[in-house]
Amino acid sequence: MENNQPIIVKRVKRFGGGHHGGAWKIAFADFATAMMAFFLVLWLMSSATPEQLIAIAGYFKDPVGFSDSGSPYVIDLGGSPEMSPDQTLNPEVKSTPAPDKVPVDADKQDAAAEQVEQERLEMLLQELQNKVNENPQLAKFKDQILFEITQDGLRIQIMDAENRPMFDIGSARLKPYFEDILLAMADTIKAVPNKVSISGHTDATPYVGNNGFGNWELSANRANAARRALTAGGYPDTQVARVVGYASSSLYDRDNPANPVNRRIDIVVLTKKAQERIEGAQNAGEAPKSDAAPAPISPTAPGNKPGASTATPAVDPQAYAQPHEIRQKLNIFDQGQLKIDETKN
């Protein structure tokens, strides 16, 4: 018996993707979105201030501890994390209403704030160092400018060299190049909210003066002259916590009291704790404690040349710092003229 059933042949048509497919469009769209996000992040990072960068870094390191909202949760919707009384498993057990806010660990918050402040000061130190190294006018004096982080904050020490003093001999009149250093630093220092302490120091060479005017008065006048230069550079005067003179009571080079490096100006960008300690002492009418004295330097340190001349001529005790001609227009100095008595060198 013959089988008359028809034979059915199925042919499967295959179409090549190639450039006619649409998968590449999805991949390209993903790539374009990723690149747009990448360049957006780069733009935001380049336009952010140092304060904003520190805040962002602090949040990603510890989102809970960094929060200033007083809540231990990244997103605080209020209320209590505990179940309400009508939702307890045992209705006969009365639950105690939970407080609106769960107490935050104060020590943890303080530690997080100190960490952010430390990072802020370290970033400020790096920025100041870069400014000194990259500015041709300031780079010539980088051996006279020292930066260090101390327990009180960022200390900036600007010291004399044997043939390159910061002030005229025996006076509080700033040299033009020292004034330029302070003006250049003012704009960078004011970027942080920390207050500053400014102190003046002299070497141990006795000051020859009249009416009791000596190294104590001279160091205080020089510190105040540095403050005026900072304010001329745009630093807010309200951000100055104190201006003091230490004379030769805190020598940098204790082995050589007459070393020029002992004549210096210290600017300390204070930590919050140091600022509170100073303000607390001032409010209580106490004499504020001096910053910890730095360690003595090596005899081979820049500017440390034994036998350097540090003769200090006498000065009119009623005189104040004479302004540099550029600062005269800004009226930041008193109108008094400093007069050096050349007969009492």
Secondary structure as UniProt FT lines:
FT   HELIX           18..20
FT   HELIX           23..47
FT   HELIX           50..61
FT   HELIX           63..66
FT   HELIX           85..87
FT   TURN            91..92
FT   HELIX           106..134
FT   HELIX           136..139
FT   TURN            140..141
FT   HELIX           142..144
FT   STRAND          145..150
FT   TURN            151..152
FT   STRAND          153..159
FT   TURN            162..163
FT   TURN            169..170
FT   HELIX           176..189
FT   TURN            190..191
FT   STRAND          196..201
FT   TURN            211..212
FT   HELIX           215..232
FT   TURN            233..234
FT   HELIX           237..239
FT   STRAND          240..245
FT   TURN            247..248
FT   TURN            254..255
FT   TURN            257..258
FT   HELIX           260..262
FT   STRAND          264..270
FT   HELIX           272..283
FT   TURN            284..285
FT   TURN            299..300
FT   TURN            302..303
FT   TURN            306..307
FT   STRAND          314..315
FT   TURN            317..318
FT   HELIX           325..328
FT   TURN            329..331
FT   STRAND          340..341
FT   HELIX           342..344
//
